[in-house]
Each structure stands twice: as C-alpha cells, then as structure tokens.
Amino acid sequence: MKHLRYLVLLPLCFFACSPANEEVKDEYVETTPPSAALDSIANVPKDNAKTNKTTATPTLPLPQPVMQKLTEQYPGWEKPAIAAYAEARAEAQNGSAAIARGDFDGDTRQDVALQFQLGDDVVLVAALQKEDGNYVLEELNRDILFNERGKLKSLYYLFTQDGGDNIFNTATSQEIELPHDAVSVGLENSLVTYLYQNGGFEKINVQD
C-alpha cells in the first residue's frame, strides 16, 4: 500500500516541479503541431539553394539575412496587425496576408515578399535572394495604416501569382502570361501584380 502511494505521488511531483514554458517572441511565427513543425524544419533548404515556394512554410520565421536587411534599412519595423477582411481574402488565395514566397525575379532562388508596420505606415517589400545568399530589398508600396477604433491595421494582403498564369492588364487591355512568379497585392476590391523584369518591378493593375 505504501508503494502504491509513492506511484501516485510521483506523476504529481513531476508536473508540479516542471519549469514553465518560456514565452516565445519571434516575428512572423505561428503555432503549428510539433510533428508538422519538425517536418517543416527538416525540409527547409539552406539559403542560396535553388528551390520552389512549395518547400517553404509561412509558419517559419523570415530568413535571418532578410531580418537583418529590414533592421538596417527600416529601423523600428514590426509585424503589422492585419484587418480581418484582408486575412480572409488571403486565405481564399491560399496565402498568409503578410508574407508571400516564390521565385519573383526568375533566377530559380526563393524570394520573399512581405508587409510590415513602420510607424503609422504599412510598407510592402520584396526580398530578392542573390547568388551569395544575401538579399536585396525592393520597396513595392507604402501607405498609411487604417485606424480601426484606435488600433492601426493594414488593409493589404499578399499572395504569390504563379509563373505561367495569365493575368489581364486593365491599363492595356492585354492578357499577359507570367514568365515566373509575381507578387500580387490586394486592397479591398483592387488587385495589382508586381512583375519583375528589366531589373525592377513593374506594377500591373489587374482589377479595379
């Protein structure tokens, strides 16, 4: 009987003495089940590896070189609060609103597009990965954050437009086949696509 009491008390002591989990504070990280997180980490390619956007997951943090570039060029940047409407639109496009991944400049290396808060503004940039593993930031757009009952929120959402897709340029009334992935940005009922060509991003209005 004495041994039985010890067996009952041991599990209780284990949980009572276990240390509390430390709070994780990491930008652009979402919670995933442990098995999924381990699989994602195991499958993440090294920087500078030729890759496809399907090998990445938005639940992982931004590449460290991208974080460093943001800190250097945009001191004080932070993850934005995004309006529920924009989040829903992104989910409909299988995106994550704040981040899009793909080969945006056609060099077969994985790039990242994201939005972030800078003071009262929302800034949209593309981080293009170069051969040496470093990134170059290209600013796509900047706007004032929406004040929703005292809380600043972004109304924008991002998603990747796959290479080979056809988009309709409303300015020229022409259909364009994308030579590689492009960054699409939505704002309420407006949609623009940023296509990298001739050394820079061209803004194409595809929906008004």
ABEGO torsion letter per residue (X at the ends): XAAAAAAAAAAAAAAAABBBBBBBBBBGBBBBBAAAAAAAAAABBBBGBBBBAAABBAABBBBAAAAAAAAAABBGBBBBBBBAAAAAAAAAAGBAGABBBEBAAGAGBBBBBBBBBBEABBBBBBBBBBAAGBBBBBBABBBBBBBBGGBBBBABBBBBBBBGBBBBBAAAGBBBBBABBBBBBBBEABBBBBBBBGGBBBBBBABX
